[in-house]
Amino acid sequence: MRYLKEYGSKHDYAVLRSTYTNEEKWALMIYTGPVGPIFRKHRDNAMKSGDRISVALMCDCVLWDIEIRKAADFQREVVVQQFSREYRLPLAELEKTLEEMGKFRASIRNQFPLVHSSNFMLLS
């Protein structure tokens, strides 16, 4: 989050690249459309309270974004570890919550990150 603060509030998240060239160690994420305000709401909630569901929903959203873009410069494990570290959520707990979210998404055949779905409230 420190890196993100340097670039102002127009960015929603800064994700550490697993592999990079030059000085492109960080990727700055911006979410638009219906995902943006919901992502920011969960980011604010996670920053204030460390809420496990908010952290997992944000992580799920970033992982989904990386998958959709077929971005080879990110590894799932590194992204999950970053969220765990930044929000002081035990890695095993975050992984378990992400696994539960994955099962839930599969059960509703949702192709979008859960933060985008009205059904994400069922997890809160």
Secondary structure as UniProt FT lines:
FT   HELIX           2..6
FT   TURN            9..10
FT   STRAND          13..16
FT   TURN            22..23
FT   STRAND          26..29
FT   TURN            33..34
FT   HELIX           35..49
FT   HELIX           52..69
FT   TURN            72..73
FT   HELIX           76..86
FT   TURN            87..88
FT   HELIX           91..108
FT   HELIX           114..116
FT   HELIX           118..123
//
